[in-house]
Amino acid sequence: MQRRFKQIYNAMAKILKIQTGTIDVVVTSEFENEDAATQDKEPTQTDVKITEFKVENTKWKKGGLADE
């Protein structure tokens, strides 16, 4: 009795790890002058520093990111 085996190639699927949670940030905005800052005009430079990231939920999903 002869058995034939079919090779199955299991390609690794891309997995997305989606984490949601809360963050603490420090946002520093630089304006040209005091008038621009008080009139809510666009800042000339903005710096964002993440000080803490607390993960509250993690989900796993098959598939990749959609090309945009």
N, C-alpha and C positions, 0 to 999 in steps of 0.2 A: 504494500500500500504506500502510495507516494502522496505526500502532502505538499501543497504549494502555499507559500506564505506571501501575502501581498504586503509590500512595504507601505506604511502610512507615514507621511511626513506631516508632523504636527508643527506648523509654523507658530511661533510665539506671537500671540496677539498683544497689541499695545494695551496697557492698563493705565487708566487715569486715577489718580489719588486726589480727591476733592476734599479739602479741609475748610471748614467754616469755624469762625470763632470771633474773639474780640481782640483788638489791638490798642495799645497806647502809643500815641505819636506826639512828636514835638514838631510843629510847623513854624518855620522862621521865614518871614517875608520881608524883602527889602524894597523900599519905595524911593523915588527920586527926591521927594520932599514931604513935609508934613501935610501939605494940602492934598497931595495925591493919596496919602494914606487915609485921611479923614473922609475923602470923597469916594472911597472904595474903588479907586482905579486899579488897573492891573499892576502888580508888582514887577519890578525890573528883574528880581531874582527870588526864587522860592526854594527852600531846602526842607526836606521832610526826613525825619529820623524816627525809625520804629524802635521804641524802647522795650516793648513787651508784646508777644503774640501768644495768646492762650487758645489752644485748640479745644473746641467744644464738641465737634462732630467730624468724623472721618467717613467718607463713602468711597467705595471702589467701583469702577465702571469699566467695562470692556470698550475698546475703541480708542481712536486717537483724537486729537484736537482737530476741529474742522478748519480747513484752509479758508482763510478769509481774503 
